[in-house]
Amino acid sequence: MGLFGTLKEAFVASTPSTDRGSGTTESKGAYWCHDCDERLLDLDVAGEEPPACPDCGDEMDFERSPGSTGCAC
């Protein structure tokens, strides 16, 4: 395998995958505390109200990923 084959394999391996497992529920985003750099996936939060940050106690902000990979990061 030559240099180009190696480079192609590296890029193919690093391509984001939309397959995030076999779960039936898909995440819509994540809650963030920007001051503490804490992140909680929306699927891990009970209820409709924004959760409090586990570190500082402030209300966390909900944000959606602009990408189409299914990841809320």
ABEGO torsion letter per residue (X at the ends): XBAAAAAAAAAAAABBBABAEABABBBAEBBBBAAAGBBBBAAABBEABBBBBAAAGBBBBBBBBABAAGBAX
